[in-house]
Amino acid sequence: MCPPQRTRRPVPVTVSADSLDVKKSDMDATDPRDRVDDIIAGWRLARPDLDPGPLEVVGRVIVLARHLEQSVGEALAAHGLTLGQFDILATLRRHGPKGGLPPRELLKSVVLSSGGMTARLDALEEAGLVARRADPEDRRMVRIELTAKGRRVIDAATADRFAEARASLPKLPPDDLAALAGLLRKWLAGLSGPEG
């Protein structure tokens, strides 16, 4: 007969970022459990030889990313846009009223991956949201510009996107949100290549 397995209790973890010092034991005792807690507890029983602790952060980020992608997708669908299309239009909008970037520069400036850029540009052009124009400085080159319709669409979609982002924030005090943003920035900066 095998001896009963004991559930390992989590050890208090300290996470530091500048002057931030958050201890798990300092958290409100009424913090609700989530499905990641259940997954971690299951792994501690099934594989006590492995440390599932990193899932406390990484697992939650993955779950949150899925939720946020769905939320932003619904907000942008009201404007007939995907997140990838929004990213292109938003990048152009940040570069002035008409945008006006060569495709290579546009690729460097988008937040999302560059996969399918030509197909996205074709769809946006077909919808009348962007136009390909000859570069006035080099007629062999093309610049991608927002059309008047494209500017109207991206301005309305951006307002809704920002409202959706605000509604998606956790109900935390401003200092906690600032600390969270700082920690996520450090994590992301650590993953970025030399171009940031």
ABEGO torsion letter per residue (X at the ends): XBBBBBBBBBBBBBBBBEABBBBAAABBAABBBBAAAAAAAAAAAABAABBAAAAAAAAAAAAAAAAAAAAAAAAAAAAGBBAAAAAAAAAAAAAEAAEGBBAAAAAAABABBABGAAAAAAAAAAAGABBBBBBAABAABBBBBBBAAAAAAAAAAAAAAAAAAAAABBBBBAAAAAAAAAAAAAAAAAABBAAX
